[in-house]
């Protein structure tokens, strides 16, 4: 099957990383895969490293990019693309216009929440071109069903998944993992990985360290400031550490591609985002066997089954987070049967069935 993955993103976050991951998986199972990406973008570089076919596109305007859509339509027809796979809502207008009048099915792999209704005439025009809408969580399926005109028969739920090496036993003992990341061996360490941003909640964790229940914990932060932004949020976080007198208990590292040993070095993981759509790091921590405390909002609450598999606290509530950290030994962990949902093999099986149905639609 001929698949095209398209993204006009200039970033390198969860949406982009998952797009390239699924492009590689589809390539591995025998589909003919091509990526439509921006010249010199992180995605293009990743596709080149993966040995995938690339078609460079220009970054178009978000709404009614008619000329760009006509050009893309011509490319899709010439390449005989059967499915156009998109993740970023910014690309929906372009792709919905491009697939009209072609034999190409438009597949939207949801990665963001839809908190408000989108039922205006231009929304209906855009969404009517979507042949399959794939939500990674039930709450995202619910949002799509209630806030967009996409019919329920076109909405599918397939959890995000990880490569098999994430499920392997740790290659380093905790002591060695901590030595690798320059962490104290005798401390209780709670990790929080992701870009430094006010909405990601690093400040909430830092404040929790200064409160009863958090006073014996060290925080392990991996990340960097949001790219292409002037604001130095990491600097503000360091100042907050100094104000609270916890600088000696906060450990900083720059982002790296393979973070398995970073999770293995932690006693707990904190997902402190105000409202994370999915939170791939939550899945990664659970799969690595790290107990998770997360906010009771967005996709994190669903991944933790509202505290059935981990602990939850209100977004921004440092006092509550400190209490949860004090109760760390009581956090329940998910059984292996739950973690199987995030296995690559299960995901690929479900995606393959969906792609088959798109090629052979039931009348």
N, C-alpha and C positions, 0 to 999 in steps of 0.2 A: 504494500500500500504506500502511496506517495503522500508524505506528511510534511507540512511546512509549519515551523514554529516562528512566530513573529513577535518582536518587541522593539519599540522605539525608545527604550530606556537607556539612559546614560549612567545609571547606577549599578550597584553590585550588592543587592540585599537579598532578602528571602525570595521575592518574586523571581528575580533573575537566576538565582542559584537553583531554584526548583525547576525553572524552565529548562536550563541546560541539563539538569539531572534526568528529566523525563525525555528529553531529546536523545540522550545517550542510551537510555533504557529501550526506547522504541527502535533505535538503530541496532541495538544488540539482538532484539528478537526478530530482526529481518525486514523491518520497514525501511523504505527509502526516505531518508530524512534530510531536510534542508532548513537552515536557519536564515530568516530575513531580519537582519540587525543593522545597527548604525556602524559606519566605518569608524574604527579605532575605539569602539565602546568596550567595556569590560566583558560583555557577552560575546562579542566578536572574538576577542582574545581567547576566551574560554572555549569557544567553538573550534578555533584553530588548534588549540592544544589537544582537543578531543578528536581531531581529525574529521570533523563534520563539514558537510558542504555548506557554503555561505553565499547568500545574496545580499549585498549591501543596499540599504534603503536610506532615504533622507528622513529626518525628524519632521513630521508634518504637523500642521496645526491640529488641535484636538477635535474641533467641531466642523463637520461638513468639509473635509479635505477632498474635494471632488476630483481635482486633477491627480492628486497622489493616488486616489482610489482607482481611477481609470488606468493608471500605469501599473498598479499592483494587479488589477484584474487581468491585464494583458499578460503579465508575468505568470500568474496562476494558470491561465489557459495554456500558455506555451509549455509550461512544465508539467501540465496535466496533474496538478495537485488535487488530491481527493479530499484532504482534510486540512484546514487552516486552524492551528492550535494557538490560542492567545491567552495571556494571563492578566495583562494590565488593562484596566478600564479605559485608559487613555487611548488605547488602540482599537476600541470597539467601533467607533464611527468609521474609521478607515476601513476596517475589515468587513463590516456589515455592508458597506457600499460596494466593496470590491467583489464580494462573492455573488452578488445579485447577477443573474444571467449567466452563471457558470455552473459547472457540475461539482464545485467545491463546497463541502460542508464546513460550516463555521463552528468550532468547538471552543467554548470559553471555560477556562479553568480558573475558578474564582479564588482570589487571594486577598480580598478586602471586604469589609462589611458594607451592608446597604442599610444604613440606619433610617433613611427617609424614603417616602414613596417616589418612584420614578415612573410615572404613567402619563406624562405629557405626550403629545403627538410625536415629537422627535424621539422620545424614548421608545415608543411603540415601533417606530420605523427601525430603530437600531436593534431592538431585541427580537423583532420578528425574523431577522436573518440568522439567529442563533439556532443551530440544529441540535446541539447538546450543550447543556450548562452543567458543569461538574463542581459541586461544592465539597470541600474537604470535611465539613462538620454538619451535623443536623441543624444547628442554629443558623448556619449560613444558608442552608436549603430553605429553612423557614422564612428568613428575610427575603430571599429571592422570590419565593412563592407569594408573599404578602406585599412586597413593595415594587414588584416589576410585573409586566404582562407576560413573562415567560410561563408557558403552561406547565403543569406539574409533570406531564409525561416526558418533557424534555429535560427535567432536572434530575440529576443523579448525585449520589453521595459516594465518594471514593476517598478514604483518608490519605493524607500525605504519608509517604513512606521513606525508609532509609535503606542504604546499601547494606548487604549482609555483614560487612566488617564492623558495623555498629553493634551487632548482637554478639560478637565474639568476646570471649573472656579477656579481661584486661591483661595486656602484655607486661605492664609494670605494676609492681606492688604499690600500695598507696604511699608508702614511704619514699619509694623511688619517683613516683609521679610528682610528689610534692617537691622533691629535690630538683626535678626537671623544671618546675615552674617557680622555684625560689619561694616556696611557702613553708611556714613553720610546721614541723612534724608533730608537735604536741598540742596544736590548737584545733578548735572546732572551726571548720571553714565552710562558709556558705558562698556559692558562686552566683554570679549574675553576668551573663554574656550577651552582648549586643551593642549597637551604636549608642553613644552617649547623647541622650536627648531627654528633655524634661518629661516627655510622655512615657519613657521607658522605666522611670521610677528608681533610678540609682540613688537619688537623694533620700527616698523613703528608707531604703536599706541602710544607708549611712546613718540616718537619724535613729534607726532601730538599735544600732550598735551602742548608742549612748544611753539607752533606756534599760530599766530592769527587765531581765530576760534575754537581752542582747549583749550584755556587758562582757560575756565570756566568748563571744564569737568574733572571728575575723572574716572580712569580706574579700572576695577574689573577683575583681572586675576585669573583664576582657572586652575591649572595644576601642572605638575612636569617634571623634566628632563626626556628625553628618557631613558627608562630602559636599563641596561647593557652597558651604555656608560659612559666613564670617564669624558667627557666634562661637566662642570657645567654651562650650558647656563643660568639657572635662576640667578646665581651669576653675570654673565655678564649683564643681564638685570637690576638687582638692581644697579650695578655700573653706568649703563647708566642713570638711574633715578636720581642718585646723581649728575652726570655731568650736567644734564639739569635742575636740581633744581625742579623736579616734584615728589620727593619721597613721599611727604605728600599727593599727589593726586593719588597714585597707591596703590591698595589694593590687597593683595595676599591671596589665599586660596588653600589648598591641594585638589586633586580630591575627589569627593564623587559620590556615585551611583545615587542618586536622586538630580537632579539639577533644578527641576521645580521652586522652590522658588528663586533660584539664578537668573533665567531669569526674574521672576516676580519683582525682586528688581531693574532691569535695565530700563533706559529710552531708551537705544539703544543697539544694538549688532554689533560688528565689526568682520567680517571675513576677516582677513588680509593675508591669505596664498598666497604664490607666485603663486600657481596653484593647488587648492584643487580639487581632483577628484570629490567628491560629497559634503562633508561637512555636516555631520549629524547635527552638531550644528546649521547650518543655518536653517534647517528644524525645529529643536526644537524651535529656537527663533521665527520663523514665527508663528508656531502653538501656542506658548504662547502669541502671540500678541505683540511681541517686534519688533519695526522697525529695519531693518538690512541695514548696509552699507557693501558692500563686494567688493573684487577685481574683475576686469573685465577679469578674466582668469579662465580656468577650469570650473568645474561644478557650481561654485557659480554664475557666470553670467547667466547661464541658469535658475537656481532656482529663481533668482531675475528678470528674464525676461529682462536682460540688463538694469535694472533700472526702469522697469514698476512697480515692487513691491519692493521698497526700493531705495537704491542709490548705485552707483558703483564708483570705483576709480582705478587708475593704481597701480598694485602691487609695493610696496616699495615707493610709492609717499606720504610721510608724509604731504607735503603741501596741496596736493589735498584732502587727508583724513580730514585735519583740516577744509578745506572749506566745505566739506560735513557735518561735525559735526555742523558747524555754521548754516547750512541749514536744520537741523534736523526736524524742524516743517513742512517742505515741502515734506518730503519723503512719497511717496504713499505706502499704505499697501495692501496686497492681500485680495481679497474677500473670504468669506467662501467657495465658490464653488471651488476655487483653492486649498485651504487647505484640501479639501476632498480627494485629490489625495494621501495624506499621511496617510489616515485612515487605520488602521489595517484591518477592514472589507473589504475594497476595494482591498487591497493587497492580502489577503487570497483568495478572490474570483478569482482573476486573476491567482494566483499560482495554485489553485485547478484545474482550466481549463487547464493550461499547463501540470500539472501532468497527468490529464486524457488523454490528447492528446499523451503523451509519452507512456502511457499504451496501448492506442488504436490508433496507428499511421494510418494515411490515406494512403492507397496503392498508 
